[in-house]
Amino acid sequence: MIPKDPVMLLSYINTQLRDFYDSLESFCTATNTNAEEIIAKLKSIDYEYDEKSNQFI
């Protein structure tokens, strides 16, 4: 299950992206999650997805 708390979500997503997925899109496809919801939730704590580094920074 994906964390609901934005700070926990940040840690979880970045770990998943680093260890298992080559993009946010591939993570969302594999886990059946909505990229826009993740992006919005992490933007609320001033983090944005960086495709080049494949992480939220």
Residue, then its C-alpha position, 0 to 999 in steps of 0.5 A: m500500500i502506498p503511504k498517504d502522508p506526503v513525507m512518507l510518500l516521498s521516501y517510498i516513491n523515491t526508493q521505489l524509483r531508485d531501486f525498481y523503476d526507470s520512470l514514474e510512469s512505469f511505477c504507476t503502471a506496475t502499481n496501478t496508481n495515478a501519477e497526477e495524484i502523486i505529483a499533486k500530493l508531493k507538490s504540496i510539500d514542494y517536491e517535483y518529479d525530475e525525469k532526468s534523475n528519476q526522483f522527486i526533488 
